[in-house]
Amino acid sequence: MASVKDPQTAPPIPFSAEMRIFWLLLVLLLGVFGVMLSASLPITPLLFAAALLALAGVSAFRVSYEAARSKRDSAFQGNELGSIIRGLEDAFVAYDGNFRVLFFNPSAEKLFGVEAKAVVGHEIKPQDAEKPEWRLLTQVIFPSLAPAMAARSPAGQYPQVVDISFEDPALELQVTTSPISDEKGALLGFMKIIRNRTLELSLIRAQSEFIAVASHQLRTPVNEINWAIESLRSEKKAPADENSKALIESVANSSRHLLALIENLLNISKISEGRFGFQFTKVNLVEFLENALQTVMPDITRAGLKLYFDRPKGPVPPVAIDAQKIGMVLSNLLDNAIHYNVPGGQITVGVQKSERGPFLQVSVKDTGIGVPEDQMNKLFTKFFRGSTAMKFKIEGTGLGLYIAKNIVRAHGGQMWAESELERGSTFYFTLPTDPTLVPIKEVPIEY
């Protein structure tokens, strides 16, 4: 792509008619001045005036030249941007504050089945959704009119990202909306980038269905192995020699690990298709955390660790959660805090109002081995096991944090972590206190 500074591709600099007239008069005046010089006429006042005129002309030329070049470059950059937008694979629609369409690229023509010449200049109104040829475009401009819509970004913040689903025709669209402002910040309109994810999500569903079927098929024989192991452990049938006992325990541990992996794969399959089945109820989060900590307290005591609960200083509003799913999140974080801790270490669980908006923030802090800084960006990815976990031979599937983050996201919250080697880690997640921030529909996870 050519640069705006490339003289081979940039258009010539335009000058206004006024500037051309000015230069013509200046040439005529200087010509008269030359004739007077050759005739040896008294020219001191005229010489002074001509010098001033020449200086003014040079200054005016510079100002005019810079303005013209700026105008040319802006136009050239605008043409480049227009070419980029026209070449996008995603549909692009721009409209003003009155919903009058300003730009409609070829990908939008293909997606919506409407030609740009019929759309540009047209004011989109909600009632246009009643017209078959305008229905899809109108529902994208006004997502609340769509059959199914799920927000991926907090309300009131830009860019706004929503997933929109249609049944006839079957379409899965991701729409990103951003404001268009002038140099002073005044709002001029909006632009939407519409990504067609129909094929992508169908492949994700096919992958998830395969994982689900395979996991179900595996779970039955693994359960039978567990029953056989429990039968061997019974007092009447238990082997007397220590080697046999150790072998049975090794098989039992491996079987439990395999069963946990199968359950996690099934959970990922459900989450990835947006069918994990969330049931939201309002709860007092402080009481919920207290009950969860009571459940895990025996494991913490057996590990020789100390548990602290940092309660909020004042009352906190209720939150809408799926208690079972958030229980899975807490169980995972506390399990990690136990297994990645050091002998005699501490675990501190806290809850407070978030500084990031209408949210409650939960934290789980340990004094364990920590995570290397260069591995933090992989912490919530599938099957990730940190080098410290491998070094200390800590068991795990590498799926717990991935599932936990997606559960929190399905609640309208966020999850992140801070860590320092040999000092410990702190995991945070937020839950909205504003019910409107909880997604009304499960959405497929981002890979």
Sequence and secondary structure as in RCSB ss.txt:
>XXXX:A:sequence
MASVKDPQTAPPIPFSAEMRIFWLLLVLLLGVFGVMLSASLPITPLLFAAALLALAGVSAFRVSYEAARSKRDSA
FQGNELGSIIRGLEDAFVAYDGNFRVLFFNPSAEKLFGVEAKAVVGHEIKPQDAEKPEWRLLTQVIFPSLAPAMA
ARSPAGQYPQVVDISFEDPALELQVTTSPISDEKGALLGFMKIIRNRTLELSLIRAQSEFIAVASHQLRTPVNEI
NWAIESLRSEKKAPADENSKALIESVANSSRHLLALIENLLNISKISEGRFGFQFTKVNLVEFLENALQTVMPDI
TRAGLKLYFDRPKGPVPPVAIDAQKIGMVLSNLLDNAIHYNVPGGQITVGVQKSERGPFLQVSVKDTGIGVPEDQ
MNKLFTKFFRGSTAMKFKIEGTGLGLYIAKNIVRAHGGQMWAESELERGSTFYFTLPTDPTLVPIKEVPIEY
>XXXX:A:secstr
   TT TTTS      HHHHHHHHHHHHHHHHHHHHHHTT   HHHHHHHHHHHHHHHHHHHHHHHHHHHHHHHH
HHHHHHHHHHHT SSEEEEEETT BEEEE HHHHHHHT  HHHHTT B  GGGGGSHHHHHHHHHHSGGGSSEEE
E S TT SSEEEEEEEETTEEEEEEEEEEEE TT  EEEEEEEEEE HHHHHHHHHHHHHHHHHHHHHHHHHHHH
HHHHHHHHSTTT  SSHHHHHHHHHHHHHHHHHHHHHHHHHHHHHHHTT S    EEE HHHHHHHHHHHHHHHH
HHTT EEEEE  SS    EEE HHHHHHHHHHHHHHHHHTS TT EEEEEEEE TTSSEEEEEEEE S    GGG
GGGTTSTT   HHHHHTT    S HHHHHHHHHHHTT  EEEEEETTTEEEEEEEEESSGGGS SS      
